[in-house]
Structure formats: C-alpha cells, structure tokens
Amino acid sequence: MFTSPSQIIFTIFGVNIYFYGVILALAIAVGTLVSDWIGTKYYELQKETIIDLAPYLIIFGIIGARLYYCVMDYSFYLRFPTEIFALRHGGISIHGAILGGLLGLILYAIRHKISVKKLCDVSVIGLSLGQSIGRWGNFFNSEAYGLPTNLPWKLYIAPQYRQIPFQDVEFYHPAFLYESILDFAIFGILLYLTAGRKIKKEGNLALIYLIMYSIARICVEYCRIDSIRYIYGIPVAIIMSVCIILLSIVLLILNNCQKMNKTDDVQE
C-alpha cells in the first residue's frame, strides 16, 4: 500500500509550490533533452534544435491541454469562465496537449524549413518518457486512480479526493502508475526502433507512438473512475483514443504506400 504525502512541497513568501508543477517541469526538461540528443545522434538534426522547438511545444501544448479539458467539462466552465485560466486548480488533457503541441511543431517546422515528420518522430521519443515521469504528478494530487482494490500495491485515497459513489472505500488501483509504466515501455520500444534503425520512413515512428499510446490509454481508462465526460457510457478519452488509432493506421498505410509508389516510379 502507498499514499500521497501531500500536494505541496513547501511554501515560500506565501506561495505554495506544488509537487505536480515541479514534476511536470521535470518531465518537460527530461523529455526535451532526450529528444534533442536523439535528434542529433540519429536524425541529423543540429544540436539544440529540439531545445529551440520546446517553447513552441510547451506553449501550444499547455493551451491545447487546457482548452481540451475545458471543452470536455464545458458546463462547469460556462458557469465559472474565470476558472479557465486557473491552471493552479488543475485540469489538463494529454490529447489536447498533443494536438496543441503538433500545431506548435508545424509552425516551427515551417519557420525553420525542417521536415514536420522528422520533428514528430524525434519529439515523440522524449514525449513518451516525459509522460511516464509526468504521471507521478497525479500521485501527489491524489487523482487518476482506478477501481477499488485490495491488491498489495493498492493506493490509499483520502476522503476529500474520493468519487461520490466510493466515499466509504479507502483503497484503489493506482491507474497513474499503470500508465506511467506503459509510457516508459513505449519509450523503450521507440528508442529501440530508432537506435536499431528499424524505421526507414519519416513519420512512421510518430504514428506508431500514437497507436501504442492510444492502446495503453484505453487499457488504463477502463480501470479509472474519474473520467470527466462520457458518451453513451463510454469515456471520451477511450473514444478519442480509438479515433486516433484508426486515423494513425490509415496514415501509416498511406505514408508507406507513398514510398512504394516512388520506388515504382524509379524502376520505370
């Protein structure tokens, strides 16, 4: 059994410093540095290209993550619109972060005349590692937990953080931990594919990441009980993940068919 010690690390000049923010910053920093190293070593990018790209990813990613979350819980934010800007109260979405970050990446790629596909391939490696680290922020916030359980690795959730139907239940699946482990496994697979030169076509690695992460998210989401929006009883996160899988498979096929067509043209 384990439990979150606190949300707050310390207070300085009356301002609370939260574990969630520190862990998120650490995740971004580590993910950026790893992707920059990968880009230089395996993708022939100039050193610090990903570091220069990072502000675009961070700014657009945060905006996308927050807007997506607010849209998913629009009834609350229509009643309290000022809460949209209250990031310290929590509420971001990885799907929104990916969409926002992609927009920032495209703008950077256009400005610096770098392949969008190549930047995507490099970025998702650090992203998967960053996600693995960042999920621990949920631990300190006592969120992203799953169904009740009595397994040895059960997670204690204080009463004020429990869902209404489970007020009398103390222990839950640590869904955040499951996703953190799966994200780290995805990072390992992406690193193996990159280091082993297993992927020849630009863009394929990013699409493989989207498929793997979406599958992992579906598995974890079935365990979670704190999804904010459902459609016909199905969490929106699962619906979005299924859509991403299908779209990624189609793009993967098209991306590789394009390569085959070019090969045929050369042979003719």
Buried (B, 14 or more C-beta within 10 A) or exposed (E): EEEBEEBEBEEEEEEEEBBBBEBBEBBBBBBBBBBBBBBBEBBEBEEEBBBEBBEBBBEBBBBBBBBBBBEBEEEBBEEEEEBBEEEEEBBBBBBBBBBBBBBBBBEBBEEEEBBBBBBBBBBBBBBBBBBBBBBBBBBBBBBBBBEBBEEEEBBBBEEEBBEEEBEEBBBBBBBBBBBBBBBBBBBEBBBEBBEEEEBEBBBBBBBBBBBBBBBBBBBBBEBBBBEEBEEEEEBBBBBBBBEBBEBBEEBBEEBBEEEEEEEEEEEE
